Amino acid sequence: MGKILEKSKYFSLIGIVSLLLASLAAFGWGAVKTVSTIIAIAKSYGQDPYVAVSLIELVDSFLIATALFVFAASMYELFINKLALPGWMLAHDLHELKEKLGGVIILVMVVKFLEHLVAWEDPYDSLLFAIAVAVVSAALIALGYFGGKD
């Protein structure tokens, strides 16, 4: 039974390859958005008020792509073999991987909130959005802090 369990670690390659493909797609998506943003800036001579939103969305795209890569690399190192990557880039256990995911979720929510603020339409809606981001962020931070290693 032990040999079967040892060999079954390779099932994780399904998730690792999927995350790598998603990361590649997200980097491609970010590159396409970069080109369209540069074109929009050039066409409007930088006067379009939504250029800032487009630039923030670029950061968001590459943040997600990078996070997907970090998760793939971390899963590979956790389940398959060591990698020659910087230690800060990898999660060394599942708790650390969850913390990294929580951090990315918080950053993406904050970027979405900034996009919402730039579009500013309804102050009450913005207040509710801010409260929702704060509550979810606090919950993720608390889970990372209190749900730590035993």
URVEN-V280452 format. One record per backbone hydrogen bond with DSSP energy under -0.5 kcal/mol. NH is the residue of the N-H (numbers start at 0). CO is the residue of the C=O. E is the energy in kcal/mol with one decimal. If there is no record, write none. Layout:
nh = (NH/NH)
co = (CO/CO)
e = (E/E)
//
This chain:
nh = (4/5/6/7/8/9/10/11/12/13/14/15/16/17/18/19/20/21/22/23/24/25/26/27/28/29/30/31/32/33/34/35/36/37/38/39/40/41/42/43/44/44/45/46/50/53/54/55/56/57/58/59/60/61/62/63/64/65/66/67/68/69/70/71/72/73/74/75/76/77/78/79/80/84/88/89/89/96/97/98/99/100/101/102/103/104/105/106/107/108/109/110/111/112/113/114/115/116/117/118/119/122/125/126/127/128/129/130/131/132/133/134/135/136/137/138/139/140/141/142/143/144/145/146/146/147)
co = (0/1/2/3/5/6/7/8/9/10/10/11/12/13/14/15/16/17/18/19/20/21/22/23/24/25/26/27/28/29/30/31/32/33/34/35/36/37/38/39/40/41/40/43/47/49/50/51/52/53/54/55/56/57/58/59/60/61/62/63/64/65/66/67/68/69/70/71/72/73/74/75/75/82/85/85/86/92/93/94/95/96/97/98/99/100/101/102/103/104/105/106/107/108/109/110/111/112/113/114/115/120/121/122/123/124/125/126/127/128/129/130/131/132/133/134/135/136/137/138/139/140/141/141/142/144)
e = (-2.2/-2.5/-2.3/-1.8/-0.9/-1.7/-2.2/-1.4/-1.5/-1.7/-0.6/-2.4/-3.0/-2.0/-2.7/-2.3/-2.5/-2.4/-2.5/-2.6/-2.5/-2.5/-2.7/-2.3/-2.7/-2.5/-2.2/-2.4/-2.4/-2.1/-2.1/-2.4/-2.3/-2.5/-2.3/-2.2/-2.6/-2.4/-2.8/-1.9/-0.5/-0.7/-2.0/-2.1/-1.7/-2.1/-2.4/-2.2/-2.5/-1.7/-1.8/-2.2/-2.5/-2.4/-2.3/-2.3/-2.2/-2.5/-2.4/-2.4/-1.8/-2.7/-2.6/-2.2/-2.9/-2.7/-2.5/-2.2/-2.5/-2.7/-2.5/-2.8/-1.5/-1.4/-1.3/-0.6/-0.9/-1.9/-2.3/-2.3/-2.4/-2.2/-2.6/-2.4/-2.2/-2.5/-2.3/-2.3/-2.7/-2.4/-2.4/-2.4/-2.5/-2.4/-2.4/-2.3/-2.3/-2.5/-2.2/-1.8/-0.9/-0.5/-2.3/-2.3/-2.4/-2.4/-2.6/-2.5/-2.5/-2.5/-2.5/-2.8/-2.5/-2.5/-2.7/-2.4/-2.5/-2.6/-2.7/-2.6/-2.1/-2.2/-3.6/-0.6/-1.7/-0.6)
//
